[in-house]
Amino acid sequence: MAQTPPGAPPGVTTGVFPPFDAATFPSQLFWFTLTFGLLYYLMAYVALPRVAGIIEERGKRIAADLQEAQRLRAESEAAGAAYEKSLAEARGKAKAIAQETRDALHGESEARRKVLEAELADRIAHSEEAISATTAQAMASVRGIAADTATAIVERLTGEAPARETVEAALDRVGT
């Protein structure tokens, strides 16, 4: 659509697009320069300093957060090392307590074993004495039984009972 040139009476139009019209270049350059200067001033002295301040503040906050994270990491590593150390000490103490308990129980069992061995040795000695006494008594009874049997045999064979001293003398001869 055609435009009316500036300063032309109404109804007069030209077929040129106004930004490309050479007659409007000086006013366009003026407004372009004024707008560019104003935008440059706003960006250089208002918007960009604010953005730079925000970026700087965020950078400081990030640096502080990184330092805090590093400090907390060092603390957690120290706490972990302390935990591992205390855990190792606790394991060592537990092993020592277990060894002490084993040693104490071993000592108690050794003492019990020695007491039992002594009791058994006493019982065995008493049993051997009883066996010896019973054996001696039995052997004494055997001699008497042998004498009675020999007397009974001789009496049955001969019809007459021999004297007890004769049988005893005969048993002494056979025993030696």
C-alpha positions as CSV (number, residue, x, y, z in Angstrom):
1,M,0.0,0.0,0.0
2,A,1.3,3.5,-0.7
3,Q,2.3,5.9,2.0
4,T,1.9,9.7,2.2
5,P,5.4,11.4,2.2
6,P,6.1,13.8,5.1
7,G,5.2,17.4,4.2
8,A,3.0,16.3,1.3
9,P,-0.6,17.3,1.1
10,P,-3.1,14.6,2.1
11,G,-4.0,12.2,-0.6
12,V,-0.5,12.3,-2.3
13,T,1.2,9.0,-2.0
14,T,4.5,7.4,-3.1
15,G,5.0,3.8,-3.9
16,V,8.1,3.4,-1.7
17,F,8.2,1.5,1.6
18,P,8.8,4.2,4.3
19,P,11.9,2.6,5.9
20,F,13.5,2.5,2.4
21,D,12.4,6.1,1.5
22,A,15.5,8.3,1.2
23,A,13.5,11.3,2.4
24,T,12.9,9.7,5.8
25,F,16.5,8.5,6.4
26,P,17.6,11.5,8.5
27,S,14.7,11.1,11.0
28,Q,15.1,7.3,11.0
29,L,18.9,7.7,11.8
30,F,18.1,10.2,14.5
31,W,15.6,7.9,16.2
32,F,17.8,4.9,15.7
33,T,20.7,6.7,17.3
34,L,18.6,8.0,20.2
35,T,17.0,4.5,20.8
36,F,20.3,2.7,20.5
37,G,22.0,5.2,22.9
38,L,19.1,4.9,25.4
39,L,19.2,1.0,25.2
40,Y,23.0,1.0,25.5
41,Y,22.8,3.3,28.6
42,L,20.1,1.1,30.2
43,M,22.0,-2.1,29.5
44,A,25.5,-0.7,30.4
45,Y,24.5,1.1,33.6
46,V,21.3,-0.6,34.9
47,A,20.7,-4.1,33.6
48,L,24.2,-5.5,33.2
49,P,25.5,-4.3,36.6
50,R,22.6,-6.0,38.2
51,V,23.2,-9.2,36.3
52,A,26.9,-9.0,37.1
53,G,26.1,-8.4,40.8
54,I,23.8,-11.4,40.8
55,I,26.4,-13.6,39.0
56,E,29.1,-12.4,41.4
57,E,26.8,-13.1,44.4
58,R,26.0,-16.6,43.1
59,G,29.7,-17.2,42.5
60,K,30.5,-16.2,46.1
61,R,27.6,-18.4,47.4
62,I,28.8,-21.3,45.3
63,A,32.4,-20.9,46.5
64,A,31.2,-20.7,50.1
65,D,29.0,-23.8,49.6
66,L,32.0,-25.6,48.1
67,Q,34.1,-24.7,51.0
68,E,31.4,-25.8,53.4
69,A,31.0,-29.0,51.5
70,Q,34.8,-29.6,51.6
71,R,34.8,-28.9,55.4
72,L,31.9,-31.3,55.9
73,R,33.6,-33.9,53.8
74,A,36.8,-33.6,55.8
75,E,34.8,-33.8,59.0
76,S,33.0,-36.9,57.7
77,E,36.2,-38.5,56.6
78,A,37.7,-37.8,60.1
79,A,34.6,-39.2,61.7
80,G,34.8,-42.3,59.5
81,A,38.5,-42.7,60.4
82,A,37.6,-42.3,64.1
83,Y,34.8,-44.8,63.7
84,E,37.1,-47.3,62.0
85,K,39.7,-46.8,64.7
86,S,37.2,-47.3,67.5
87,L,35.8,-50.3,65.7
88,A,39.3,-51.8,65.4
89,E,40.0,-51.1,69.1
90,A,36.6,-52.7,70.0
91,R,37.5,-55.8,68.0
92,G,40.9,-55.9,69.7
93,K,39.3,-55.6,73.1
94,A,36.7,-58.3,72.2
95,K,39.5,-60.6,71.1
96,A,41.4,-59.9,74.3
97,I,38.3,-60.5,76.4
98,A,37.6,-63.7,74.5
99,Q,41.2,-64.9,75.0
100,E,41.1,-64.1,78.7
101,T,37.8,-66.0,79.0
102,R,39.3,-69.0,77.2
103,D,42.4,-68.9,79.4
104,A,40.3,-68.6,82.5
105,L,38.0,-71.4,81.4
106,H,41.0,-73.5,80.4
107,G,42.6,-72.9,83.8
108,E,39.3,-73.8,85.6
109,S,39.0,-77.0,83.5
110,E,42.6,-77.9,84.2
111,A,42.0,-77.4,88.0
112,R,38.8,-79.5,87.8
113,R,40.7,-82.2,85.8
114,K,43.5,-82.3,88.3
115,V,41.0,-82.5,91.2
116,L,39.1,-85.3,89.4
117,E,42.3,-87.1,88.6
118,A,43.3,-86.9,92.2
119,E,39.9,-88.2,93.3
120,L,40.1,-91.0,90.7
121,A,43.7,-91.9,91.9
122,D,42.4,-92.1,95.5
123,R,39.5,-94.2,94.4
124,I,41.7,-96.5,92.4
125,A,44.1,-96.8,95.3
126,H,41.2,-97.6,97.7
127,S,39.9,-100.1,95.1
128,E,43.2,-101.7,94.7
129,E,43.6,-102.0,98.5
130,A,40.1,-103.5,98.7
131,I,40.9,-105.9,95.8
132,S,44.2,-106.9,97.5
133,A,42.4,-107.5,100.8
134,T,39.6,-109.4,99.1
135,T,42.2,-111.4,97.1
136,A,44.2,-112.1,100.2
137,Q,41.1,-113.1,102.0
138,A,40.0,-115.3,99.1
139,M,43.4,-116.9,98.9
140,A,43.2,-117.6,102.6
141,S,39.8,-119.1,102.1
142,V,41.1,-121.1,99.1
143,R,43.7,-122.8,101.3
144,G,41.1,-123.7,103.8
145,I,38.8,-125.0,101.1
146,A,41.6,-127.0,99.5
147,A,42.4,-128.5,102.9
148,D,38.8,-129.4,103.4
149,T,38.5,-130.8,99.9
150,A,41.7,-132.9,100.2
151,T,40.5,-134.2,103.6
152,A,37.1,-135.2,102.1
153,I,38.8,-136.9,99.1
154,V,41.2,-138.9,101.2
155,E,38.4,-139.9,103.6
156,R,36.3,-141.1,100.7
157,L,39.1,-143.0,99.1
158,T,40.5,-144.5,102.2
159,G,37.5,-144.4,104.4
160,E,39.4,-142.7,107.1
161,A,39.9,-138.9,107.6
162,P,43.5,-137.7,107.8
163,A,44.7,-135.3,110.4
164,R,44.4,-131.6,109.6
165,E,48.1,-131.0,110.2
166,T,49.0,-133.7,107.7
167,V,46.8,-132.2,105.0
168,E,48.3,-128.7,105.8
169,A,51.8,-130.1,105.4
170,A,50.9,-131.8,102.1
171,L,49.5,-128.5,100.8
172,D,52.6,-126.7,101.8
173,R,54.8,-129.2,99.9
174,V,52.6,-128.9,96.7
175,G,52.5,-125.0,96.9
176,T,56.4,-124.8,97.0
